[in-house]
Amino acid sequence: MLSYFYNSYIYEVCHNYFQIIKDSLWNTPRTLTYSSHLATAKQYQSIQMNPAFVPPVYHLKPKVNHKKLETILEEDESTNYSNLTNFYFLSLFRESATTWSIHGLWPQTDAHNYPTYCHPVTFDLNLLEPILDKLEQYWYSQGNTLPLDEKFWKHEYAKHGSCVYTPMTELEYFQNTINLYEKALELDLPKTFYNPQTQKCLIPVNQKLEFIPPSN
C-alpha cells in the first residue's frame, strides 16, 4: 500500500514538472495536476450531456431581392434630369475621343434610380442572328469575343431589358437600342451628354424611344 502511494506521488511530481517545462516552451497556461485535468474532462462531459446546452447560432447572409431599385451615385452635372421620371438612359462607353460603344438601354424611375431584374427572362442568342453583325460591331464586351459578348448581352437583357415600359421581345430590345445608338451618333449626342467627371455618357430617351433634349 505504501509503495502504491509512493509511486502515485512520484507520478504526480513528474507530471507537474513536465507541464511546467511544456508551458515554458509554448507559453500557454496549463493546469498542473492530473486530478484537475480529470475535473475539466468531467465538466466538459456534463456540458455535452446537459439538454439545456444551446449551440451557437450562425448568422447567414440574407437573400437578395433582385427586383429592386438601384441608384446611380454620381451626380451628372452636365445636364439637368431632375424633372424626368419613367424614361430610359441610352448608356454608352467612350472608347476614344471620337468613338463610342453601347453599354445598354436602361429604364429609369428618375435620374438616379432604376429598376432591375423585374421578371425572369430567357436569353437566346439565336434570336439575335439578324442583328448579330451590328451587335458585335457596336455592343461588345471588354474581351470582344462572341462568348464574352453573349454573357454581356444576357446580363443587360436580364437586368434592364426585363424592366422596359413597353413590352418588347428580345430581338426588339436589342434592335431598338442599336437604332438609338446609330441615331445618337448621327446627331452627335454623345459629345453633348458625356460627363468627363463621372466618365459616363447617359442620353435620356422617352418611352416612345425619342431623345429628350437637355434642360439647363
N, C-alpha and C positions, 0 to 999 in steps of 0.2 A: 504493500500500500504506500509506504514512504517512497519507494522507488517510482511509483506512478506519479505522485505529486511532484517529485524532483524533476522527472522527465517533462512533465507539463510546464513546470516553471522555466526550465531551460528553453523549451519551445517558444514560450511566450516572450522571453527576453530576446531570443534570436530573431523572432518575428518582428518585434518592435525596432530593433537595430536595423533590420533590413528595410523597414518602412522609412526610417529616418534617412538612411543613405539614399533611397529611391526618391524621397521628397526633395532632398538637397540637390539631386541631379536634375529633376524635372520641375522643381519649384512649384509643386502642386500640393496643397494642404491635404493630408490624409488622416484618417482615424487610426490610432496606433495599436489597438488591441483586437484580437480575434473575436472576442465577445461582442465588441461594438459593431464589427462587421456583420456578425450574426444578427444583431438587433436591427441594423439597417435593412438587411435582407428580409427579416420578418415584417418590418414596417412596409417595405415595398410590396410584399405579398399581401398584406392586409389592404393596401390601396387597390391592388388588382382585383381582390375578391369583394371589395365594397361595392354594392349595387348603386350607391349614391354617387359614385365617381362619374364626373361629367367629362367626356373627351373634348379636346379643343375644337373650336368652330373655325373653319377656314372660310374667309370671305371670297366669294367668286366674283369675277368681273361681270358686271351687269350686261345683259344683251343690249345690243344697239338697235334702235328702231330706225331703219334706213329711210322710212317715209317721214322726212323732217325738213326743216328749213336750215340751209347753211348760210353762212354770212361771208360777204366779201369785206375783209377787214380794212383794206386800204381805201382811203378817200380818193376819189377821182377829181382832181382839181381843175382838169382841163375843160370839163363840161359840167353842166348842172342837170342832174337827173332826179332831183328831189321830188318833183311832181309826178313822175312816171310810176304807174302801177300796172301789173299784169301785162308785161311786154316781154320781148326777147333781147338778149345780147348776142350779137354775132361776135364771137371771140376769136381773135387772130393772133398768131405768133409773128413776131418780127424776126425774119431770117437775116436781113441785111438792111441797109438804108433804103433800099428800093423794092425789096421782095418780102412777101408775106405768105404764110400758110394758115390753114384753118385749124383752130383749136376745137370749136364746137358751136352749136346753136343752143343757147341756154334760156329756158323760160325763167322769168324773174317775177317775184311778187312786188318788189320795189327795187330801188337802185342797189341795195346792199344785201338783199336776201333772196334766196331762190329755193324752190322745192327740189328734192332729189328722190330717185327710186320710188316713184309714185305707185307703180304697179309692176308686177313681173312681166317681162317681155322676152321674146325668143329672137335671138340674132342668128341670121342665116346668111353667110357670105354669098351664097349662090344667087340670092335675090338682088344683089348689088352688081351683078355681072354687066348690065347695060351701062353702068357709070363707073366701072372699076378703073378704067384708064384715068379718068379725071380724079377719082379719089386718091389714087397713088401719086398723081401729079400735084394735087392741091392740099390733101388732107392726110399727111403721112406722119408716122411716129418718129421718134428721135433716132431709132435704129434704121428706119427707112427700108424695112424688109416686109414682105407681104404677111408673114406670120405675126410680126410685131404690130404692123398696121391693123391687122384684123382684131387684135386684142384692144388696140386703141379705139377703133370704131365700136366694138362691142361695149366697151366701158362707157363711151359717150352716149350711145343709144340707150343703155340700161339706166344710166344716171340722169340724163337730161331728156332724151327722146321719150321716156315714159311719162313725162310731165307736160307735154305740149298742150296748148289751149285748144287747138283744133285737131281732131283725130287725124293721124297720118299713118300710113304704112311705113315699114322700114325703108323701102325704096324712096318714098316721098320725103321722109325726114332728111335723108342724105342728099337727095336731088334738090330740095328746096334750099338747103344750106349752100350747096355748090352754086346755085343760081344767085343767091345773095352775095356770095363771095365774088363772083365774076362781076356783078353789078357794082359792088363796092370798089373794086379796083378801077372799073371804068370811070367812076365818079371821083376817084382819088380820095375816098373817105378815110382809109387808114391813116393818112397824113393828118387829117383833122382830128381824129379821135384817139390817136396814140398818146399815151401819157408816159413821158420819159422817167418820171419819178417812180411810178409803180411798174413800169415796163409792161404795161398791158394795153391792148387795143380792144376796146369794148364798144361796138357800134350798136346803138339801140334800134330795134325793129318792132313795129306794132304787130297786133295779132293777125292783120291782113298781110303780113310779111312785106311791109313797106318801111323804108328807112324813116326814122324820126329825126328831124333836123335838131341840131344842138340849140339849147336855150341858154342865154347868157344873163 
